[in-house]
Amino acid sequence: MSQLILFNKPYGVLSQFTAEDSIRTLADYIDVPGCYPAGRLDKDSEGLMALTDDGKLQHRIANPTQKMSKCYWVQVEGEPNEAALQQLRVGLMLKDGMTKPAKAQVMDAPSILWDRDPPVRVRKTVPDHWLEITISEGRNRQVRRMTAAVGLPTLRLIRYRIGSWTIDGLDNGQWRSEKI
């Protein structure tokens, strides 16, 4: 039986167990031997990470060929319009090639939002909105690059879901274990 750990990663934490200097890592939160991250989440992104002790499960979660979807809540600067959302939905050209089509829609601010340290920069003269974006690939900083490419820079990025697993019931910095 495999072990799966679902972790709600805080902002500023590296998605690895070791680091230099005083940077926070997974080891500051999770003390379960033999479990490793199935994919990464940038230091400046928050939300759901999956860790496991099963190499096959790790591959199924992290490898883009498996097409396991990942849903993000994205606070963007600016006013999203239908043209920008449509570009995300059909795919767009980034420096490393064309993205696969994404699901993208405007959403209300998440109801389970926690405070972030440091807080998100807010400009009184520029509106911000929340988007829900679902992708099935995982390029480096992909969602941030996609929103920037359509003129909506990302202010805050929270991964809400991986496959059928979500951060529901997990406070920021907390984790739970499941047997698979």
OpenMM code with the backbone's topology and positions (N, CA, C; nanometers):
from openmm import Vec3, app, unit

residues = "MET SER GLN LEU ILE LEU PHE ASN LYS PRO TYR GLY VAL LEU SER GLN PHE THR ALA GLU ASP SER ILE ARG THR LEU ALA ASP TYR ILE ASP VAL PRO GLY CYS TYR PRO ALA GLY ARG LEU ASP LYS ASP SER GLU GLY LEU MET ALA LEU THR ASP ASP GLY LYS LEU GLN HIS ARG ILE ALA ASN PRO THR GLN LYS MET SER LYS CYS TYR TRP VAL GLN VAL GLU GLY GLU PRO ASN GLU ALA ALA LEU GLN GLN LEU ARG VAL GLY LEU MET LEU LYS ASP GLY MET THR LYS PRO ALA LYS ALA GLN VAL MET ASP ALA PRO SER ILE LEU TRP ASP ARG ASP PRO PRO VAL ARG VAL ARG LYS THR VAL PRO ASP HIS TRP LEU GLU ILE THR ILE SER GLU GLY ARG ASN ARG GLN VAL ARG ARG MET THR ALA ALA VAL GLY LEU PRO THR LEU ARG LEU ILE ARG TYR ARG ILE GLY SER TRP THR ILE ASP GLY LEU ASP ASN GLY GLN TRP ARG SER GLU LYS ILE".split()
positions = [
    Vec3(0.0842, -0.1178, 0.0000),
    Vec3(0.0000, 0.0000, 0.0000),
    Vec3(0.0891, 0.1247, 0.0000),
    Vec3(0.0556, 0.2201, -0.0843),
    Vec3(0.1351, 0.3427, -0.0977),
    Vec3(0.0844, 0.4498, -0.0031),
    Vec3(0.1768, 0.5369, 0.0356),
    Vec3(0.1391, 0.6512, 0.1183),
    Vec3(0.1370, 0.7765, 0.0308),
    Vec3(0.0331, 0.8566, 0.0472),
    Vec3(0.0209, 0.9841, -0.0214),
    Vec3(0.0050, 1.0920, 0.0843),
    Vec3(0.0855, 1.1956, 0.0748),
    Vec3(0.0745, 1.3102, 0.1638),
    Vec3(0.0267, 1.4281, 0.0812),
    Vec3(-0.0795, 1.4917, 0.1275),
    Vec3(-0.1298, 1.6142, 0.0656),
    Vec3(-0.0930, 1.7293, 0.1583),
    Vec3(-0.0225, 1.8272, 0.1048),
    Vec3(0.0351, 1.9365, 0.1838),
    Vec3(-0.0083, 2.0696, 0.1245),
    Vec3(-0.0562, 2.1597, 0.2090),
    Vec3(-0.0910, 2.2952, 0.1674),
    Vec3(0.0316, 2.3834, 0.1920),
    Vec3(0.1147, 2.3966, 0.0872),
    Vec3(0.2433, 2.4647, 0.0979),
    Vec3(0.2262, 2.6159, 0.1138),
    Vec3(0.2876, 2.6730, 0.2164),
    Vec3(0.2834, 2.8184, 0.2317),
    Vec3(0.3751, 2.8899, 0.1318),
    Vec3(0.3493, 3.0172, 0.1154),
    Vec3(0.4347, 3.1054, 0.0364),
    Vec3(0.5758, 3.1052, 0.0969),
    Vec3(0.6783, 3.1063, 0.0132),
    Vec3(0.8160, 3.1169, 0.0597),
    Vec3(0.8828, 2.9867, 0.0975),
    Vec3(0.8136, 2.8743, 0.0799),
    Vec3(0.8684, 2.7433, 0.1136),
    Vec3(0.9136, 2.6746, -0.0154),
    Vec3(1.0358, 2.6196, -0.0142),
    Vec3(1.0854, 2.5440, -0.1289),
    Vec3(1.0192, 2.4060, -0.1321),
    Vec3(0.9906, 2.3567, -0.2500),
    Vec3(0.9264, 2.2250, -0.2623),
    Vec3(1.0315, 2.1148, -0.2706),
    Vec3(1.1220, 2.1171, -0.1753),
    Vec3(1.2263, 2.0158, -0.1599),
    Vec3(1.2587, 2.0071, -0.0111),
    Vec3(1.3369, 1.9053, 0.0269),
    Vec3(1.3637, 1.8840, 0.1687),
    Vec3(1.4920, 1.9491, 0.2184),
    Vec3(1.5797, 1.9899, 0.1281),
    Vec3(1.7041, 2.0536, 0.1727),
    Vec3(1.7242, 2.1857, 0.1000),
    Vec3(1.7952, 2.2766, 0.1680),
    Vec3(1.8269, 2.4062, 0.1080),
    Vec3(1.9417, 2.4689, 0.1852),
    Vec3(2.0037, 2.5659, 0.1222),
    Vec3(2.1094, 2.6405, 0.1886),
    Vec3(2.0473, 2.7582, 0.2636),
    Vec3(2.1247, 2.8177, 0.3506),
    Vec3(2.0833, 2.9354, 0.4264),
    Vec3(1.9633, 2.9035, 0.5150),
    Vec3(1.8782, 2.9992, 0.5327),
    Vec3(1.7647, 2.9823, 0.6243),
    Vec3(1.6313, 2.9751, 0.5492),
    Vec3(1.6345, 2.9280, 0.4262),
    Vec3(1.5121, 2.9160, 0.3475),
    Vec3(1.4303, 2.7978, 0.4001),
    Vec3(1.3010, 2.8203, 0.4185),
    Vec3(1.2135, 2.7127, 0.4655),
    Vec3(1.1935, 2.6089, 0.3548),
    Vec3(1.1862, 2.4825, 0.3957),
    Vec3(1.1682, 2.3712, 0.3024),
    Vec3(1.0570, 2.2799, 0.3533),
    Vec3(1.0292, 2.1749, 0.2779),
    Vec3(0.9306, 2.0759, 0.3196),
    Vec3(0.9670, 2.0134, 0.4543),
    Vec3(1.0976, 2.0028, 0.4824),
    Vec3(1.1430, 1.9420, 0.6073),
    Vec3(1.0977, 2.0216, 0.7300),
    Vec3(1.0675, 2.1486, 0.7131),
    Vec3(1.0173, 2.2288, 0.8245),
    Vec3(0.8724, 2.1949, 0.8596),
    Vec3(0.8055, 2.1190, 0.7734),
    Vec3(0.6640, 2.0874, 0.7929),
    Vec3(0.6348, 1.9382, 0.7976),
    Vec3(0.7108, 1.8590, 0.7213),
    Vec3(0.6783, 1.7169, 0.7031),
    Vec3(0.7970, 1.6323, 0.7470),
    Vec3(0.7727, 1.5423, 0.8411),
    Vec3(0.8770, 1.4517, 0.8893),
    Vec3(0.8297, 1.3076, 0.8681),
    Vec3(0.8215, 1.2689, 0.7401),
    Vec3(0.7786, 1.1340, 0.7046),
    Vec3(0.8881, 1.0746, 0.6166),
    Vec3(0.9637, 0.9781, 0.6677),
    Vec3(1.0732, 0.9220, 0.5888),
    Vec3(1.0244, 0.8519, 0.4624),
    Vec3(1.1018, 0.8670, 0.3553),
    Vec3(1.0755, 0.7947, 0.2323),
    Vec3(0.9732, 0.8561, 0.1396),
    Vec3(0.9164, 0.9707, 0.1747),
    Vec3(0.8196, 1.0380, 0.0873),
    Vec3(0.8875, 1.1524, 0.0139),
    Vec3(0.8576, 1.1628, -0.1147),
    Vec3(0.9204, 1.2648, -0.1986),
    Vec3(0.8140, 1.3386, -0.2784),
    Vec3(0.8402, 1.4654, -0.3130),
    Vec3(0.7417, 1.5428, -0.3888),
    Vec3(0.7140, 1.4824, -0.5256),
    Vec3(0.5871, 1.4830, -0.5617),
    Vec3(0.5456, 1.4432, -0.6963),
    Vec3(0.5172, 1.5736, -0.7712),
    Vec3(0.6220, 1.6338, -0.8226),
    Vec3(0.6112, 1.7640, -0.8875),
    Vec3(0.6577, 1.8746, -0.7950),
    Vec3(0.6593, 1.9938, -0.8498),
    Vec3(0.7112, 2.1077, -0.7756),
    Vec3(0.6071, 2.2188, -0.7726),
    Vec3(0.6294, 2.3100, -0.6812),
    Vec3(0.5516, 2.4323, -0.6729),
    Vec3(0.6518, 2.5409, -0.6367),
    Vec3(0.6565, 2.6473, -0.7157),
    Vec3(0.7545, 2.7535, -0.6945),
    Vec3(0.7517, 2.8066, -0.5517),
    Vec3(0.8639, 2.8600, -0.5086),
    Vec3(0.8763, 2.9187, -0.3751),
    Vec3(0.7709, 3.0266, -0.3529),
    Vec3(0.7401, 3.1031, -0.4570),
    Vec3(0.6449, 3.2129, -0.4415),
    Vec3(0.5018, 3.1731, -0.4791),
    Vec3(0.4755, 3.0431, -0.4885),
    Vec3(0.3397, 2.9923, -0.5096),
    Vec3(0.2976, 2.9152, -0.3853),
    Vec3(0.1671, 2.9012, -0.3698),
    Vec3(0.1115, 2.8370, -0.2507),
    Vec3(0.0199, 2.7233, -0.2932),
    Vec3(-0.0208, 2.6443, -0.1953),
    Vec3(-0.1254, 2.5474, -0.2210),
    Vec3(-0.0809, 2.4040, -0.2247),
    Vec3(-0.1600, 2.3221, -0.2923),
    Vec3(-0.1500, 2.1772, -0.2837),
    Vec3(-0.0240, 2.1202, -0.3472),
    Vec3(0.0436, 2.0390, -0.2686),
    Vec3(0.1539, 1.9553, -0.3163),
    Vec3(0.1213, 1.8127, -0.2766),
    Vec3(0.1604, 1.7178, -0.3613),
    Vec3(0.1453, 1.5767, -0.3309),
    Vec3(0.2849, 1.5172, -0.3121),
    Vec3(0.3012, 1.4379, -0.2089),
    Vec3(0.4252, 1.3654, -0.1835),
    Vec3(0.3887, 1.2187, -0.1666),
    Vec3(0.4791, 1.1294, -0.2067),
    Vec3(0.4489, 0.9874, -0.1960),
    Vec3(0.5769, 0.9059, -0.1795),
    Vec3(0.5592, 0.7832, -0.1326),
    Vec3(0.6702, 0.6883, -0.1223),
    Vec3(0.6669, 0.5875, -0.2377),
    Vec3(0.5779, 0.6085, -0.3347),
    Vec3(0.5576, 0.5158, -0.4455),
    Vec3(0.6024, 0.5809, -0.5767),
    Vec3(0.7076, 0.5282, -0.6376),
    Vec3(0.7630, 0.5850, -0.7604),
    Vec3(0.6628, 0.5876, -0.8758),
    Vec3(0.5803, 0.4835, -0.8885),
    Vec3(0.4815, 0.4801, -0.9963),
    Vec3(0.3741, 0.5878, -0.9762),
    Vec3(0.3309, 0.6043, -0.8534),
    Vec3(0.2325, 0.7080, -0.8230),
    Vec3(0.2939, 0.8465, -0.8439),
    Vec3(0.4187, 0.8625, -0.8031),
    Vec3(0.4894, 0.9892, -0.8231),
    Vec3(0.4939, 1.0230, -0.9724),
    Vec3(0.5241, 0.9256, -1.0567),
    Vec3(0.5290, 0.9451, -1.2019),
    Vec3(0.3905, 0.9816, -1.2557),
    Vec3(0.2869, 0.9112, -1.2082),
    Vec3(0.1512, 0.9373, -1.2559),
    Vec3(0.1057, 1.0796, -1.2217),
    Vec3(0.1461, 1.1303, -1.1065),
    Vec3(0.1067, 1.2648, -1.0640),
    Vec3(0.1869, 1.3714, -1.1375),
    Vec3(0.3182, 1.3531, -1.1488),
    Vec3(0.4065, 1.4605, -1.1955),
    Vec3(0.4301, 1.4631, -1.3457),
    Vec3(0.4240, 1.3495, -1.4120),
    Vec3(0.4614, 1.3460, -1.5528),
    Vec3(0.3492, 1.3991, -1.6419),
    Vec3(0.3783, 1.5006, -1.7253),
    Vec3(0.2747, 1.5595, -1.8106),
    Vec3(0.2114, 1.4606, -1.9088),
    Vec3(0.2815, 1.3523, -1.9440),
    Vec3(0.2228, 1.2553, -2.0372),
    Vec3(0.1028, 1.1840, -1.9745),
    Vec3(0.0936, 1.1866, -1.8415),
    Vec3(-0.0189, 1.1228, -1.7726),
    Vec3(-0.1432, 1.2120, -1.7718),
    Vec3(-0.1259, 1.3389, -1.8093),
    Vec3(-0.2363, 1.4351, -1.8234),
    Vec3(-0.3207, 1.4500, -1.6968),
    Vec3(-0.2589, 1.4423, -1.5781),
    Vec3(-0.3320, 1.4676, -1.4547),
    Vec3(-0.3491, 1.6184, -1.4419),
    Vec3(-0.4716, 1.6638, -1.4412),
    Vec3(-0.4964, 1.8080, -1.4408),
    Vec3(-0.4648, 1.8698, -1.3056),
    Vec3(-0.4276, 1.9967, -1.3131),
    Vec3(-0.3967, 2.0754, -1.1939),
    Vec3(-0.4721, 2.2074, -1.2064),
    Vec3(-0.5458, 2.2410, -1.1006),
    Vec3(-0.6279, 2.3614, -1.1014),
    Vec3(-0.5658, 2.4662, -1.0096),
    Vec3(-0.5566, 2.5882, -1.0597),
    Vec3(-0.4948, 2.6990, -0.9867),
    Vec3(-0.5942, 2.8122, -0.9679),
    Vec3(-0.5873, 2.8751, -0.8520),
    Vec3(-0.6571, 3.0002, -0.8279),
    Vec3(-0.5519, 3.1090, -0.8448),
    Vec3(-0.5771, 3.2020, -0.9348),
    Vec3(-0.4756, 3.3000, -0.9724),
    Vec3(-0.5306, 3.4413, -0.9550),
    Vec3(-0.4689, 3.5173, -0.8655),
    Vec3(-0.5043, 3.6584, -0.8519),
    Vec3(-0.4189, 3.7349, -0.9514),
    Vec3(-0.4845, 3.8054, -1.0426),
    Vec3(-0.4126, 3.8775, -1.1475),
    Vec3(-0.4368, 4.0269, -1.1357),
    Vec3(-0.3413, 4.1001, -1.1870),
    Vec3(-0.3538, 4.2454, -1.1924),
    Vec3(-0.4164, 4.2813, -1.3260),
    Vec3(-0.5205, 4.3619, -1.3223),
    Vec3(-0.5871, 4.4022, -1.4445),
    Vec3(-0.7268, 4.3449, -1.4552),
    Vec3(-0.7908, 4.3757, -1.5650),
    Vec3(-0.9298, 4.3370, -1.5901),
    Vec3(-0.9336, 4.2287, -1.6974),
    Vec3(-0.9630, 4.1028, -1.6600),
    Vec3(-0.9690, 3.9977, -1.7609),
    Vec3(-1.0867, 4.0202, -1.8554),
    Vec3(-1.0626, 4.0030, -1.9841),
    Vec3(-1.1709, 4.0124, -2.0814),
    Vec3(-1.1823, 3.8781, -2.1539),
    Vec3(-1.2866, 3.8633, -2.2329),
    Vec3(-1.3119, 3.7354, -2.2999),
    Vec3(-1.1988, 3.6988, -2.3963),
    Vec3(-1.1365, 3.7993, -2.4604),
    Vec3(-1.0269, 3.7709, -2.5542),
    Vec3(-0.9081, 3.7085, -2.4811),
    Vec3(-0.8737, 3.7613, -2.3638),
    Vec3(-0.7620, 3.7054, -2.2860),
    Vec3(-0.7942, 3.5647, -2.2392),
    Vec3(-0.9161, 3.5438, -2.1913),
    Vec3(-0.9555, 3.4104, -2.1462),
    Vec3(-0.9542, 3.3116, -2.2620),
    Vec3(-0.9983, 3.3558, -2.3783),
    Vec3(-1.0002, 3.2682, -2.4958),
    Vec3(-0.8584, 3.2288, -2.5370),
    Vec3(-0.7635, 3.3211, -2.5277),
    Vec3(-0.6241, 3.2875, -2.5587),
    Vec3(-0.5736, 3.1770, -2.4663),
    Vec3(-0.6074, 3.1858, -2.3378),
    Vec3(-0.5678, 3.0814, -2.2433),
    Vec3(-0.6348, 2.9488, -2.2795),
    Vec3(-0.7590, 2.9553, -2.3231),
    Vec3(-0.8365, 2.8342, -2.3537),
    Vec3(-0.7892, 2.7615, -2.4785),
    Vec3(-0.7366, 2.8339, -2.5762),
    Vec3(-0.6924, 2.7669, -2.6988),
    Vec3(-0.5436, 2.7341, -2.6968),
    Vec3(-0.4697, 2.7918, -2.6029),
    Vec3(-0.3254, 2.7736, -2.5957),
    Vec3(-0.2571, 2.8957, -2.6520),
    Vec3(-0.1389, 2.9238, -2.6027),
    Vec3(-0.0663, 3.0400, -2.6523),
    Vec3(0.0820, 3.0103, -2.6592),
    Vec3(0.1502, 3.0894, -2.7383),
    Vec3(0.2922, 3.0684, -2.7611),
    Vec3(0.3731, 3.1349, -2.6499),
    Vec3(0.4544, 3.0544, -2.5820),
    Vec3(0.5503, 3.1040, -2.4843),
    Vec3(0.6892, 3.0828, -2.5426),
    Vec3(0.7917, 3.1301, -2.4743),
    Vec3(0.9284, 3.1163, -2.5263),
    Vec3(0.9677, 2.9705, -2.5490),
    Vec3(0.9098, 2.8783, -2.4700),
    Vec3(0.9437, 2.7362, -2.4847),
    Vec3(0.8398, 2.6592, -2.5657),
    Vec3(0.7565, 2.7301, -2.6420),
    Vec3(0.6623, 2.6642, -2.7308),
    Vec3(0.5175, 2.6891, -2.6941),
    Vec3(0.4308, 2.6264, -2.7702),
    Vec3(0.2864, 2.6423, -2.7552),
    Vec3(0.2366, 2.5657, -2.6332),
    Vec3(0.1492, 2.6295, -2.5554),
    Vec3(0.0887, 2.5599, -2.4420),
    Vec3(-0.0307, 2.4800, -2.4914),
    Vec3(-0.0661, 2.3786, -2.4165),
    Vec3(-0.1893, 2.3056, -2.4444),
    Vec3(-0.3062, 2.3929, -2.3994),
    Vec3(-0.4235, 2.3710, -2.4555),
    Vec3(-0.5395, 2.4485, -2.4111),
    Vec3(-0.5632, 2.4316, -2.2610),
    Vec3(-0.6032, 2.5405, -2.1986),
    Vec3(-0.6335, 2.5407, -2.0555),
    Vec3(-0.7812, 2.5705, -2.0368),
    Vec3(-0.8336, 2.5324, -1.9228),
    Vec3(-0.9660, 2.5794, -1.8840),
    Vec3(-0.9409, 2.7094, -1.8065),
    Vec3(-1.0132, 2.8144, -1.8393),
    Vec3(-0.9913, 2.9434, -1.7735),
    Vec3(-1.1225, 3.0170, -1.7579),
    Vec3(-1.1468, 3.0653, -1.6371),
    Vec3(-1.2664, 3.1440, -1.6120),
    Vec3(-1.2415, 3.2396, -1.4956),
    Vec3(-1.3173, 3.3480, -1.4940),
    Vec3(-1.3137, 3.4423, -1.3824),
    Vec3(-1.3867, 3.3775, -1.2655),
    Vec3(-1.3368, 3.3991, -1.1445),
    Vec3(-1.4002, 3.3447, -1.0249),
    Vec3(-1.4047, 3.4516, -0.9162),
    Vec3(-1.4894, 3.4304, -0.8161),
    Vec3(-1.4884, 3.5167, -0.6984),
    Vec3(-1.3638, 3.4851, -0.6176),
    Vec3(-1.3229, 3.5777, -0.5314),
    Vec3(-1.2091, 3.5502, -0.4427),
    Vec3(-1.2390, 3.4236, -0.3629),
    Vec3(-1.1412, 3.3341, -0.3478),
    Vec3(-1.1646, 3.2088, -0.2758),
    Vec3(-1.2134, 3.2332, -0.1329),
    Vec3(-1.3075, 3.1535, -0.0891),
    Vec3(-1.3618, 3.1684, 0.0465),
    Vec3(-1.2674, 3.1107, 0.1516),
    Vec3(-1.1757, 3.0222, 0.1117),
    Vec3(-1.0850, 2.9602, 0.2093),
    Vec3(-0.9463, 3.0237, 0.2040),
    Vec3(-0.9409, 3.1499, 0.1693),
    Vec3(-0.8143, 3.2204, 0.1551),
    Vec3(-0.7533, 3.2528, 0.2917),
    Vec3(-0.6251, 3.2315, 0.3070),
    Vec3(-0.5519, 3.2611, 0.4293),
    Vec3(-0.4649, 3.3845, 0.4041),
    Vec3(-0.4209, 3.4479, 0.5124),
    Vec3(-0.3301, 3.5618, 0.4993),
    Vec3(-0.1966, 3.5135, 0.4467),
    Vec3(-0.1315, 3.5980, 0.3716),
    Vec3(0.0001, 3.5652, 0.3187),
    Vec3(0.1021, 3.6607, 0.3761),
    Vec3(0.2209, 3.6087, 0.4062),
    Vec3(0.3303, 3.6897, 0.4587),
    Vec3(0.4490, 3.6761, 0.3641),
    Vec3(0.4882, 3.7822, 0.2932),
    Vec3(0.4311, 3.9174, 0.2965),
    Vec3(0.3000, 3.9232, 0.2199),
    Vec3(0.2172, 4.0236, 0.2521),
    Vec3(0.0904, 4.0365, 0.1805),
    Vec3(0.1117, 4.0700, 0.0336),
    Vec3(0.0097, 4.0425, -0.0470),
    Vec3(0.0145, 4.0736, -0.1898),
    Vec3(0.0153, 4.2252, -0.2074),
    Vec3(0.0981, 4.2711, -0.2985),
    Vec3(0.1051, 4.4139, -0.3307),
    Vec3(-0.0257, 4.4547, -0.3974),
    Vec3(-0.0862, 4.5622, -0.3484),
    Vec3(-0.2114, 4.6118, -0.4045),
    Vec3(-0.1905, 4.7547, -0.4514),
    Vec3(-0.2355, 4.7810, -0.5735),
    Vec3(-0.2300, 4.9183, -0.6259),
    Vec3(-0.3726, 4.9700, -0.6378),
    Vec3(-0.3985, 5.0829, -0.5760),
    Vec3(-0.5344, 5.1367, -0.5739),
    Vec3(-0.5851, 5.1741, -0.7121),
    Vec3(-0.4944, 5.2060, -0.8046),
    Vec3(-0.5363, 5.2506, -0.9378),
    Vec3(-0.5523, 5.1362, -1.0373),
    Vec3(-0.5122, 5.0146, -0.9991),
    Vec3(-0.5217, 4.9006, -1.0911),
    Vec3(-0.6051, 4.7911, -1.0240),
    Vec3(-0.7142, 4.7497, -1.0889),
    Vec3(-0.7975, 4.6458, -1.0286),
    Vec3(-0.7269, 4.5098, -1.0322),
    Vec3(-0.7718, 4.4221, -0.9435),
    Vec3(-0.7240, 4.2839, -0.9496),
    Vec3(-0.8453, 4.1921, -0.9492),
    Vec3(-0.8275, 4.0747, -1.0084),
    Vec3(-0.9351, 3.9758, -1.0185),
    Vec3(-0.8766, 3.8367, -0.9968),
    Vec3(-0.9646, 3.7417, -0.9708),
    Vec3(-0.9255, 3.6023, -0.9541),
    Vec3(-0.9695, 3.5224, -1.0764),
    Vec3(-0.8803, 3.4342, -1.1198),
    Vec3(-0.9101, 3.3408, -1.2275),
    Vec3(-0.8941, 3.1993, -1.1742),
    Vec3(-0.9692, 3.1064, -1.2316),
    Vec3(-0.9464, 2.9638, -1.2088),
    Vec3(-0.8916, 2.9089, -1.3394),
    Vec3(-0.7694, 2.8561, -1.3343),
    Vec3(-0.7034, 2.8040, -1.4535),
    Vec3(-0.6655, 2.6587, -1.4280),
    Vec3(-0.7056, 2.5715, -1.5201),
    Vec3(-0.6730, 2.4292, -1.5092),
    Vec3(-0.5874, 2.3899, -1.6286),
    Vec3(-0.4720, 2.3293, -1.5994),
    Vec3(-0.3803, 2.2843, -1.7043),
    Vec3(-0.3491, 2.1365, -1.6849),
    Vec3(-0.2966, 2.0742, -1.7910),
    Vec3(-0.2595, 1.9326, -1.7820),
    Vec3(-0.1124, 1.9125, -1.8187),
    Vec3(-0.0369, 2.0197, -1.8138),
    Vec3(0.1082, 2.0106, -1.8314),
    Vec3(0.1705, 2.0897, -1.7180),
    Vec3(0.3001, 2.0893, -1.7061),
    Vec3(0.3604, 2.1555, -1.5914),
    Vec3(0.4954, 2.2168, -1.6214),
    Vec3(0.4980, 2.3091, -1.7128),
    Vec3(0.6240, 2.3772, -1.7430),
    Vec3(0.6621, 2.4713, -1.6290),
    Vec3(0.7879, 2.5083, -1.6259),
    Vec3(0.8383, 2.5988, -1.5234),
    Vec3(0.7616, 2.7310, -1.5261),
    Vec3(0.7008, 2.7653, -1.4138),
    Vec3(0.6272, 2.8912, -1.3962),
    Vec3(0.5229, 2.9139, -1.5063),
    Vec3(0.4638, 2.8058, -1.5534),
    Vec3(0.3755, 2.8116, -1.6698),
    Vec3(0.2553, 2.9034, -1.6510),
    Vec3(0.1824, 2.8894, -1.5420),
    Vec3(0.0618, 2.9702, -1.5244),
    Vec3(0.0976, 3.1180, -1.5160),
    Vec3(0.2032, 3.1508, -1.4456),
    Vec3(0.2472, 3.2914, -1.4371),
    Vec3(0.2834, 3.3456, -1.5755),
    Vec3(0.3524, 3.2648, -1.6546),
    Vec3(0.3913, 3.3102, -1.7888),
    Vec3(0.2698, 3.3221, -1.8803),
    Vec3(0.1725, 3.2347, -1.8635),
    Vec3(0.0512, 3.2411, -1.9453),
    Vec3(-0.0290, 3.3679, -1.9145),
    Vec3(-0.0491, 3.3981, -1.7863),
    Vec3(-0.1272, 3.5177, -1.7533),
    Vec3(-0.0533, 3.6443, -1.7968),
    Vec3(0.0783, 3.6446, -1.7814),
    Vec3(0.1564, 3.7610, -1.8261),
    Vec3(0.1446, 3.7791, -1.9771),
    Vec3(0.1431, 3.6694, -2.0514),
    Vec3(0.1359, 3.6764, -2.1977),
    Vec3(0.0043, 3.7358, -2.2470),
    Vec3(-0.1010, 3.7275, -2.1648),
    Vec3(-0.2290, 3.7867, -2.2045),
    Vec3(-0.2533, 3.9201, -2.1331),
    Vec3(-0.1464, 3.9769, -2.0746),
    Vec3(-0.1551, 4.1094, -2.0140),
    Vec3(-0.2131, 4.1133, -1.8744),
    Vec3(-0.2096, 4.0008, -1.8044),
    Vec3(-0.2635, 3.9922, -1.6687),
    Vec3(-0.1574, 3.9350, -1.5745),
    Vec3(-0.0641, 4.0172, -1.5268),
    Vec3(0.0416, 3.9649, -1.4397),
    Vec3(-0.0154, 3.8998, -1.3128),
    Vec3(0.0441, 3.7900, -1.2728),
    Vec3(0.0006, 3.7174, -1.1540),
    Vec3(0.0508, 3.7872, -1.0281),
    Vec3(-0.0407, 3.8083, -0.9339),
    Vec3(-0.0067, 3.8625, -0.8027),
    Vec3(0.0052, 3.7515, -0.6990),
    Vec3(-0.0824, 3.6519, -0.7098),
    Vec3(-0.0840, 3.5411, -0.6148),
    Vec3(-0.1294, 3.4163, -0.6888),
    Vec3(-0.0622, 3.3043, -0.6599),
    Vec3(-0.0924, 3.1791, -0.7275),
    Vec3(-0.1084, 3.0690, -0.6237),
    Vec3(-0.2248, 3.0065, -0.6241),
    Vec3(-0.2563, 2.8991, -0.5295),
    Vec3(-0.3000, 2.7767, -0.6085),
    Vec3(-0.2280, 2.6653, -0.5914),
    Vec3(-0.2746, 2.5412, -0.6557),
    Vec3(-0.3828, 2.4825, -0.5654),
    Vec3(-0.5024, 2.4721, -0.6215),
    Vec3(-0.6171, 2.4224, -0.5459),
    Vec3(-0.6336, 2.2709, -0.5585),
    Vec3(-0.6053, 2.2172, -0.6780),
    Vec3(-0.6361, 2.0767, -0.7025),
    Vec3(-0.5301, 2.0102, -0.7875),
    Vec3(-0.5015, 1.8825, -0.7576),
    Vec3(-0.4205, 1.7938, -0.8409),
    Vec3(-0.5069, 1.6698, -0.8630),
    Vec3(-0.5447, 1.6437, -0.9888),
    Vec3(-0.6363, 1.5317, -1.0149),
    Vec3(-0.7642, 1.5511, -0.9370),
    Vec3(-0.7972, 1.4581, -0.8487),
    Vec3(-0.9190, 1.4703, -0.7670),
    Vec3(-0.8894, 1.5163, -0.6242),
    Vec3(-0.7626, 1.5386, -0.5909),
    Vec3(-0.7256, 1.5833, -0.4562),
    Vec3(-0.7266, 1.7354, -0.4492),
    Vec3(-0.7788, 1.7908, -0.3386),
    Vec3(-0.7848, 1.9356, -0.3218),
    Vec3(-0.7270, 1.9766, -0.1864),
    Vec3(-0.7154, 2.1076, -0.1671),
    Vec3(-0.6698, 2.1598, -0.0377),
    Vec3(-0.7851, 2.1772, 0.0606),
    Vec3(-0.9053, 2.1391, 0.0208),
    Vec3(-1.0195, 2.1506, 0.1121),
    Vec3(-0.9869, 2.0805, 0.2444),
    Vec3(-1.0105, 2.1497, 0.3546),
    Vec3(-0.9861, 2.0937, 0.4873),
    Vec3(-0.8416, 2.1010, 0.5342),
    Vec3(-0.7527, 2.1548, 0.4517),
    Vec3(-0.6112, 2.1670, 0.4899),
    Vec3(-0.5767, 2.3143, 0.5117),
    Vec3(-0.5474, 2.3514, 0.6345),
    Vec3(-0.5013, 2.4871, 0.6598),
    Vec3(-0.3638, 2.5058, 0.5971),
    Vec3(-0.3285, 2.6282, 0.5702),
    Vec3(-0.1973, 2.6586, 0.5136),
    Vec3(-0.0875, 2.6080, 0.6074),
    Vec3(0.0069, 2.5307, 0.5506),
    Vec3(0.1152, 2.4734, 0.6297),
    Vec3(0.0817, 2.3382, 0.6905),
    Vec3(-0.0385, 2.2877, 0.6674),
    Vec3(-0.0817, 2.1599, 0.7232),
    Vec3(-0.0796, 2.0516, 0.6157),
    Vec3(-0.0747, 1.9246, 0.6592),
    Vec3(-0.0774, 1.8113, 0.5679),
    Vec3(-0.1588, 1.6980, 0.6275),
    Vec3(-0.1995, 1.6091, 0.5387),
    Vec3(-0.2677, 1.4868, 0.5812),
    Vec3(-0.2143, 1.3718, 0.4980),
    Vec3(-0.2231, 1.2532, 0.5543),
    Vec3(-0.1741, 1.1338, 0.4884),
    Vec3(-0.2909, 1.0449, 0.4502),
    Vec3(-0.2791, 0.9843, 0.3309),
    Vec3(-0.3802, 0.8890, 0.2848),
    Vec3(-0.3089, 0.7644, 0.2364),
    Vec3(-0.3723, 0.6518, 0.2544),
    Vec3(-0.3229, 0.5251, 0.2005),
    Vec3(-0.3889, 0.5035, 0.0657),
    Vec3(-0.3070, 0.4727, -0.0349),
    Vec3(-0.3582, 0.4531, -0.1704),
    Vec3(-0.3400, 0.3067, -0.2105),
] * unit.nanometer
topology = app.Topology()
chain = topology.addChain("A")
for resn in residues:
    res = topology.addResidue(resn, chain)
    for name in ("N", "CA", "C"):
        topology.addAtom(name, app.Element.getBySymbol(name[0]), res)
